[in-house]
Amino acid sequence: MSQFRARPPAVPTVLLDDAMVRVTRWNFEPGADTGHHVHGLGYVVVPMTDCDFLIEDETGERRVPTTAGAVYRREAGVAHNVVNGGDKPMSFIEIEYK
């Protein structure tokens, strides 16, 4: 059984929010997380740094190391918590399409 520990929050900065898209830059210190959330929109992620994602979802935890610039896309409805599982700050751009 895992023990609860508080994590610092990831810091979102909305860069653009119009009729077509919402673009947010997410900055994470080591150990920071987004908090559990469900995506209401489909989205594209563009890592700005190498990222050591620790994804927590209904299946458990998994590490997903991703290199800067390795773009990926997900559909609406994804439910998870994203954690910086590494020891360096990480950052990515999230583009939600409306």
C-alpha positions in Angstrom: 0.0 0.0 0.0 1.4 3.4 -1.0 1.7 6.1 1.6 0.0 9.5 0.8 2.5 12.3 0.2 1.7 15.9 -0.8 3.3 17.0 -4.1 3.9 20.5 -5.3 1.5 21.6 -8.1 2.5 21.8 -11.7 2.2 25.4 -13.0 -0.1 26.0 -16.0 0.2 29.1 -18.1 -2.5 29.7 -20.7 -0.8 31.1 -23.8 -3.8 31.2 -26.2 -7.5 30.5 -25.7 -9.8 31.2 -28.7 -12.7 29.6 -30.6 -10.4 27.0 -32.1 -7.8 26.0 -29.4 -6.5 26.4 -25.9 -2.7 26.3 -25.6 -1.2 25.9 -22.2 2.4 25.6 -21.1 2.8 23.2 -18.1 6.0 23.6 -15.9 6.8 21.0 -13.4 9.5 21.0 -10.7 10.7 17.5 -9.8 7.8 15.6 -8.1 5.2 18.2 -9.1 1.8 16.9 -10.5 -1.3 18.2 -12.2 -3.7 16.5 -9.8 -6.1 13.9 -11.1 -8.2 15.2 -14.0 -10.3 14.2 -16.9 -9.7 15.8 -20.3 -12.9 17.2 -21.7 -11.2 18.0 -25.1 -8.9 16.1 -27.4 -5.3 17.3 -27.2 -1.8 17.3 -28.5 1.3 17.4 -26.2 4.6 18.9 -27.3 7.4 18.3 -24.8 9.6 21.3 -24.5 12.2 19.4 -22.4 12.9 15.7 -22.0 10.2 14.5 -19.7 10.1 11.7 -17.2 6.3 11.3 -17.0 4.9 9.3 -14.2 1.3 8.6 -15.2 -1.2 7.6 -12.5 -4.6 6.3 -13.8 -7.1 3.6 -13.3 -4.6 0.9 -14.3 -2.0 2.1 -11.7 1.3 3.9 -12.3 3.6 3.8 -15.3 6.7 5.7 -16.3 6.8 7.2 -19.8 10.1 8.8 -20.6 9.6 11.3 -23.5 12.2 13.3 -25.4 11.8 17.0 -26.2 9.8 17.5 -29.4 8.3 14.0 -29.4 4.7 15.1 -30.1 1.7 12.8 -29.2 -2.1 13.1 -29.3 -4.9 11.8 -27.1 -8.7 11.9 -27.4 -11.1 13.5 -25.0 -12.0 11.5 -21.9 -8.5 10.6 -20.8 -8.4 10.5 -16.9 -5.1 10.7 -15.1 -2.6 12.5 -12.9 0.7 13.6 -14.6 3.7 13.7 -12.3 7.3 14.8 -13.0 8.9 11.5 -12.0 12.4 12.8 -12.7 15.0 14.9 -10.8 15.0 17.9 -13.3 12.3 20.4 -14.1 10.2 19.5 -17.1 7.8 21.4 -19.4 5.4 20.7 -22.2 2.8 22.6 -24.3 -0.7 21.2 -24.3 -2.9 22.1 -27.3 -6.6 21.3 -26.8 -8.8 21.5 -29.8 -12.3 22.7 -29.5 
